[in-house]
Amino acid sequence: MKKRILSISLLLPLLMLSTTLVQAQSPAAGSSLDGNNPRVGDRFNYVSFIRPGAASHFRLIRPSYARTRSGAGTFNLAPAWAGPVLPVTGSGSIGKLTKWLGFTSGNSLIGDSSIFEDKAGLVGIGTTTPTSNLTVAGVIESTGGFKFADGTVQTTGGLASIFHDATLSGIGTSNSPLALAVPLNLSDSSNNTSLAVMTIGNTHSLADGLVVTSGDGSIIAQFQNPILPVAVRAQGGQGRLILGGGIGQGVNGTPGGGGVKATGGSGQAGAAGGSGVDASGGSSIGGPAGVGVSGIGGSTTLGGQPAAGVFGLGGDTDTGTGGTGIVARGGAGPTPGVAGLFSGDVLITGSLLKGGGSFKIDHPLDPANRYLSHSFVESPDMKNIYDGVVRLDSSGEATVEMPEWFGVLNRDFRYLLTPIGAPAPALYIAEEISANRFKIAGGAPGMKVSWQVTGIRQDAWANAHRIPVEEDKPEQERGYYLHPDLYGAPEDKGVEWTRYPGLMRQIKSQEPNSPAPPAQGSAMRAASSAKATQ
């Protein structure tokens, strides 16, 4: 009896799926089945399963009926109209839906279908580990489309169009694929100051984060104005005026945002850090080349303070010498270029250290074709020079008055007197400088005398910044020269190569007839600089 019940339980789901109506037929004579209302423990000879509107149906038949409840029997599945009566055999898996597999010469077979249901009611097709109400492993084919919760029916995988904003172009079809809009305008109204509109990163150790190129430029024929496109244009946000709480409590202005803010990457394990801005001017054939970095300070009105064109601040260190604010070097050529060109006054609030100095002007006798230069007068001391011409009185004497700040500024005076028009062997300094004056005597009445006085500075800044006449080179710079070529040493023995090895290697690589920098970006060039540093 248990085998009979098991066989039926395995077969019934298949027959329920394959027929629209299952009808229990009245049993043959001798059955204890009461009409069409079977009960637990009832026995019957057959049950027919009929598909309405069809001439055929299947009948579950037990060939030998046992009248006792404990009698064993085997049910066979066979066409109701005719055909062999075959035993139903097969097996199944827990959770798998049973299906009919077909006939063999001696059996009607049942087994597992591809449909699975777990204890939680999740159904899988082609999988025994569903993760949703219905999980399908493989391709789903529909001949009528798919209906969604909003009532819409999708009958094709390609959408007619896709809604998007102005940052994209196209409608998402094969004829009009989606793409970034050109020009692309990105904006954000977020008040979170830590959120950038766009962040670009590249985790590859040798690749750049962003590469931007521009057009080659052209000339508008009707205007003859050159168009000079740039790779990146950046403009900071405007500053705002913030009013104080009450009348007369003050007005404050917030500064505008910077156009470009760049921070070089940190060096690791002794490697050189990356440049905040690495800019190279464009080359030219027969015309002026491009400027590497062009800085123009912002203008102002209503009494505001205009801005500097370029501001440089050297890096700090906990040992040795801090970084240089601006490092400049002239380009190579038959006549080397100058490291800096200033058109106008130059203000230096610290010391000026130089190899030499002079003035250079248009030659007074031929200003259109020649220059005139004079060298500075040098001294191991911070020395000031004062001179003049005085006429002696009737006693052959003269008192020379100096400016009121003279004695505060200078000390350790030196004197020089020269008679004009005749010898004056008795000419001398009768009184040294006191109360900002000195006295000359010993000359002929009415004689003209040229005088010169020098003094060493003793103001507060000079006392704090005396220039050492001789000093040992720092350990790092020993073996290097300010001018290596004058001592027969190679170029890389210049002190700038030990102070800024990465920068000098980069500059050298960009000179004509020098090896080109690595093709894989700034990161690889920084790695090369790090090796040079080591």
Secondary structure, 3 states (H helix, E strand, C coil): CHHHHHHHHHHHHHHHHHCCCCCCCCCCCCCCCCCCCCCCCCCCCEEEEECCCCCCEEEEECCCCCCCCCCCCCCEEEECCCCCCEEEEECCCCCEEEEEEEECCCCEEEEEEEEEECCCCCEEECCCCCCCCEEECCCCCCCCCEECCCCCEECCCCCCCCCCCCCEECCCCCCCCCEECCCCCCCCCCCCCCCCCCCCCCCCCCCCCCCCCCCCCEEECCCCEEECCCCCCCCCCCCCEEECCCCCCCEEECCCCCCCCCCCCCCCCCCCCCCCCCCCCCCCCCCCCCCCCCCCCCCCCCCCCCCCCCCCCCCCCCCCCCCCCCCCCCCCCCCCCCCCCCCCCCCCCCCCCCCCCEEEEECCCCCCCCEEEEECCCCCCCEEEEEEEEECCCCCCEEEECCCCHHHHEEEEEEEEEEECCCCCCCEEEEEEECCEEEEECCCCCCEEEEEEEEEECCHHHHHCCCCCCCCCCHHHCCCECCHHHHCCCHHHEHHHHHCHHHHHHHHHCCCCCCCCCCCCHHHHHHHHHHHHC
